[in-house]
Amino acid sequence: MKKLGLFCVLLLGFLSVSAQNKTLPEGCVQFTPEQLPWLDSVPNLPPGTRFCALYGDIKKQDPFAVRLQLQPNIVLKNHYHEQDEVVTVLEGSVSVSFPGQPAQTFGAGSFYVNAAQVQHAVQVGPQGATLQINAQGPWTVIFK
């Protein structure tokens, strides 16, 4: 009986390691939170911004998904993107404004789209924010 128990433990251990080392079909991407490939510095974004490429390449003309962790109270002045920018607020809050219009605040769980070529500004809330951005590349941020 002890041999059977030991065999089951070893088999479960093997299956667990095999599952972690599995090769995904081409085009598939999977991350658990602890596996996310965060970069601690990103050119052209405010100091302290962390960047995580989830899917695709922001420099290529293909779909992509990235996450940004923004420091509290950062202001991204009026800018626009050449493609629609689809944003989900994962943590914290941001306020988005369009020229001549009041800002709208978006907390965790919120979703918004900044249409291509539309100028907007972003104010990060006092706790900072983590955003997921999905778009079609190449991703451009053109400040006005």
C-alpha positions as a Python dict, from the first residue, in 0.01 Angstrom:
ca = {
    (1, 'M'): (0, 0, 0),
    (2, 'K'): (287, 240, 86),
    (3, 'K'): (445, 166, -253),
    (4, 'L'): (118, 255, -427),
    (5, 'G'): (97, 580, -228),
    (6, 'L'): (457, 669, -314),
    (7, 'F'): (392, 587, -680),
    (8, 'C'): (84, 817, -683),
    (9, 'V'): (283, 1102, -523),
    (10, 'L'): (562, 1061, -778),
    (11, 'L'): (314, 1039, -1065),
    (12, 'L'): (134, 1355, -951),
    (13, 'G'): (468, 1535, -917),
    (14, 'F'): (568, 1430, -1268),
    (15, 'L'): (234, 1537, -1414),
    (16, 'S'): (258, 1873, -1237),
    (17, 'V'): (607, 1941, -1376),
    (18, 'S'): (500, 1822, -1721),
    (19, 'A'): (201, 2057, -1717),
    (20, 'Q'): (424, 2352, -1623),
    (21, 'N'): (670, 2274, -1903),
    (22, 'K'): (410, 2213, -2173),
    (23, 'T'): (456, 2365, -2514),
    (24, 'L'): (165, 2581, -2620),
    (25, 'P'): (21, 2567, -2969),
    (26, 'E'): (159, 2838, -3197),
    (27, 'G'): (1, 3177, -3131),
    (28, 'C'): (-120, 3089, -2781),
    (29, 'V'): (1, 3291, -2482),
    (30, 'Q'): (-56, 3217, -2113),
    (31, 'F'): (71, 3400, -1804),
    (32, 'T'): (-9, 3366, -1439),
    (33, 'P'): (42, 3688, -1239),
    (34, 'E'): (385, 3581, -1111),
    (35, 'Q'): (503, 3504, -1467),
    (36, 'L'): (424, 3848, -1612),
    (37, 'P'): (739, 3990, -1780),
    (38, 'W'): (746, 4342, -1628),
    (39, 'L'): (1010, 4595, -1738),
    (40, 'D'): (1098, 4861, -1483),
    (41, 'S'): (1189, 5141, -1722),
    (42, 'V'): (1035, 5238, -2051),
    (43, 'P'): (1161, 5510, -2287),
    (44, 'N'): (910, 5788, -2365),
    (45, 'L'): (691, 5710, -2062),
    (46, 'P'): (709, 5882, -1722),
    (47, 'P'): (978, 5766, -1477),
    (48, 'G'): (862, 5480, -1258),
    (49, 'T'): (625, 5341, -1522),
    (50, 'R'): (641, 4962, -1549),
    (51, 'F'): (560, 4794, -1881),
    (52, 'C'): (455, 4438, -1957),
    (53, 'A'): (414, 4302, -2311),
    (54, 'L'): (145, 4033, -2295),
    (55, 'Y'): (85, 3961, -2660),
    (56, 'G'): (219, 4079, -2994),
    (57, 'D'): (475, 4349, -3066),
    (58, 'I'): (383, 4717, -3027),
    (59, 'K'): (622, 4803, -3312),
    (60, 'K'): (457, 4575, -3569),
    (61, 'Q'): (136, 4619, -3762),
    (62, 'D'): (-43, 4348, -3565),
    (63, 'P'): (-270, 4329, -3260),
    (64, 'F'): (-103, 4359, -2922),
    (65, 'A'): (-184, 4365, -2551),
    (66, 'V'): (30, 4541, -2290),
    (67, 'R'): (-2, 4646, -1927),
    (68, 'L'): (124, 4967, -1773),
    (69, 'Q'): (174, 5033, -1404),
    (70, 'L'): (169, 5409, -1357),
    (71, 'Q'): (287, 5600, -1052),
    (72, 'P'): (37, 5809, -850),
    (73, 'N'): (-65, 6152, -979),
    (74, 'I'): (122, 6132, -1312),
    (75, 'V'): (-20, 6350, -1588),
    (76, 'L'): (9, 6243, -1951),
    (77, 'K'): (-53, 6570, -2135),
    (78, 'N'): (-261, 6596, -2453),
    (79, 'H'): (-163, 6324, -2695),
    (80, 'Y'): (-317, 6088, -2948),
    (81, 'H'): (-259, 5750, -3106),
    (82, 'E'): (-275, 5650, -3473),
    (83, 'Q'): (-493, 5347, -3389),
    (84, 'D'): (-783, 5299, -3149),
    (85, 'E'): (-660, 5238, -2794),
    (86, 'V'): (-876, 4994, -2595),
    (87, 'V'): (-813, 5035, -2220),
    (88, 'T'): (-918, 4833, -1915),
    (89, 'V'): (-836, 4972, -1571),
    (90, 'L'): (-715, 4678, -1361),
    (91, 'E'): (-614, 4863, -1043),
    (92, 'G'): (-630, 5220, -916),
    (93, 'S'): (-788, 5496, -1123),
    (94, 'V'): (-728, 5735, -1410),
    (95, 'S'): (-914, 6042, -1531),
    (96, 'V'): (-935, 6096, -1906),
    (97, 'S'): (-1019, 6429, -2062),
    (98, 'F'): (-1063, 6557, -2415),
    (99, 'P'): (-979, 6918, -2507),
    (100, 'G'): (-1254, 7150, -2386),
    (101, 'Q'): (-1440, 6876, -2195),
    (102, 'P'): (-1441, 6776, -1827),
    (103, 'A'): (-1248, 6466, -1722),
    (104, 'Q'): (-1416, 6130, -1664),
    (105, 'T'): (-1269, 5912, -1388),
    (106, 'F'): (-1233, 5538, -1440),
    (107, 'G'): (-1169, 5302, -1146),
    (108, 'A'): (-1072, 4936, -1134),
    (109, 'G'): (-1290, 4728, -1365),
    (110, 'S'): (-1362, 5021, -1598),
    (111, 'F'): (-1324, 5010, -1974),
    (112, 'Y'): (-1284, 5285, -2233),
    (113, 'V'): (-1166, 5341, -2589),
    (114, 'N'): (-966, 5637, -2712),
    (115, 'A'): (-1042, 5653, -3083),
    (116, 'A'): (-759, 5694, -3334),
    (117, 'Q'): (-640, 6053, -3383),
    (118, 'V'): (-848, 6187, -3089),
    (119, 'Q'): (-648, 6403, -2848),
    (120, 'H'): (-682, 6317, -2482),
    (121, 'A'): (-499, 6367, -2152),
    (122, 'V'): (-469, 6121, -1864),
    (123, 'Q'): (-435, 6198, -1492),
    (124, 'V'): (-342, 5900, -1274),
    (125, 'G'): (-519, 5877, -939),
    (126, 'P'): (-355, 5903, -595),
    (127, 'Q'): (-301, 5525, -563),
    (128, 'G'): (-149, 5489, -911),
    (129, 'A'): (-302, 5267, -1177),
    (130, 'T'): (-250, 4947, -1369),
    (131, 'L'): (-395, 4958, -1720),
    (132, 'Q'): (-426, 4696, -1989),
    (133, 'I'): (-411, 4836, -2341),
    (134, 'N'): (-517, 4640, -2647),
    (135, 'A'): (-465, 4791, -2989),
    (136, 'Q'): (-338, 4741, -3339),
    (137, 'G'): (30, 4825, -3384),
    (138, 'P'): (245, 5000, -3438),
    (139, 'W'): (161, 5182, -3115),
    (140, 'T'): (235, 5551, -3127),
    (141, 'V'): (200, 5816, -2860),
    (142, 'I'): (208, 6159, -3020),
    (143, 'F'): (214, 6446, -2770),
    (144, 'K'): (64, 6781, -2869),
}
